[in-house]
């Protein structure tokens, strides 16, 4: 199994968990809506927020895969 396949499997497991969880939880739905509205209101900082969020997710995904492969 390559790292690409492993990363795709992790992503599929995440979405298999996230979609039913968001569908069933009104609290999480409100959190997602609130964060979306905050990002929409801060248009000058929007690129930085999105870029920082994507960078953080990519970094944490890489660290998680590294941790799993090194074990």
N, C-alpha and C positions, 0 to 999 in steps of 0.2 A: 504494500500500500504506500503510495507516494504522499508527500505532504499536501499536495493539491487535493487528492481524494479525501484525505483525512480532514482537511479544512472544509470541504464541501459537506462531508458527513456531519461535522459539528454544526454547520449552518443549517442543514436540514433538520437536525434534532432541535435546534433553537426555534426554528419557525414552527415545527410540530408542537412545541411547548407554548410558544408565544401567542399564536393565533387563538387557540382555545382559552388560554388564560385571559387574554384581553377581551374575548367575547363574553366570558362569564363574570368578569370583575368590573363593576362600575367605578371602583376607586382607581384602578389602573387606567381606565378609559379617561377619567377626569385628569389624571396626571399627564397622560399623553396629550390631551387637548390643551392643558395649561402650558406645557412646554412648547407646543406648537404655536400657541398664541404669543408667548414671550419671544420666540424666535422671529415671528412675523412682525412684531412691533419694533424690534431692534434691527432695522434694516441696515444701518451703517456697520454694525458689528456682525451682521449675519454671516458673511463669508468667514470671518474668524471663528465664530461659534461652530459653524458646520465643519470647517477645516480642523479645528481642535477636537471636535467630537469624533470625526472620522479617524484622525491620527491616534486618538486614545483607543478607539476600538481596534484599530489595526495593531497597535502596540500590544494591547492586552491579549488579542488573539494570538499573536506571535509568541508572547511569553507563555501562554497556556499550552500551545503546541510544543514549544521547546521543553516545558516542564513535563509534559506527557512522554516525549521521546527520550528524555534523559533518564527518567526513572528507571 
